Amino acid sequence: MASGKSQIRPMPNLATWIRQRDAKSFRTIFAKYPDVKVWNARTRNVPLDKMDGLLLSGGSDISPEFLRQDVPDPSVLDKQIDSNRDRWEFQAVQNALSRGLPILAICKGIQVFNVALGGTLKLDIPGHNLPDQKHCDLQPLRTAREASHRFPNVNSAHHQAIDRLGDDLQVEAWAADDGIIEQVRLGKYPFALGVQYHPERGQIYDSLFDDFFARLETAKR
């Protein structure tokens, strides 16, 4: 005989590290998924083993101690490098991968993900960090036929990008003008997508977030 009480399903837990300057944009995104509990490692301790997914967001350059390459000219790197954040994110990536959790990596996040998988970076590139590129969908893309998400133009603003691909990463989109990698997916893995652009800053990317947050629900089950 039924008890008459509805069973309450635990909320999926999402691990992330979000800068204060990016918090407003992500609050707008998270408000669309009220059934997900977001844990921001910048402001609280995150029990990684209890997480159901990982979001790697934008930020300053990766500290040289975590890179898999020499840095001939340190002056090209950001002055506000955060080694504590880098240490946490690389640990979080390994934890998520070991458990098969869904991963979405944005801007700096795609670079962290690539390096965590053994890849390297172009440490300074021209023409990809112009003011209008931060919020306007100006960067035309060349997209692979099998790409999971296809956007003809994106709001990509950065001065570093993937050089040598990490293990098992597959390119899904490139900048149409110079071939800079803008979107990757981890092959033979349930869901791990990296984008160099900023989907949290535009409304055309709703399908990408819908896909990712739906995977969190699946991971929780």
Secondary structure, 3 states (H helix, E strand, C coil): CCCCCCCCCCCCEEEEECCHHHHHHHHHHHCCCCCCEEEECCCCCCCHHHCCEEEECCCCCCCHHHCCCCCCCHHHCCCCCCHHHHHHHHHHHHHHHHHCCCEEEECHHHHHHHHHCCCCEECCCCCCCCHHHHCCCCEEEEECCCCCCCCCEECCCCCCEECCCCCCEEEEEEECCCCCEEEEEECCCCCEEEECCCHHHCHHHHHHHHHHHHHHHHHHC
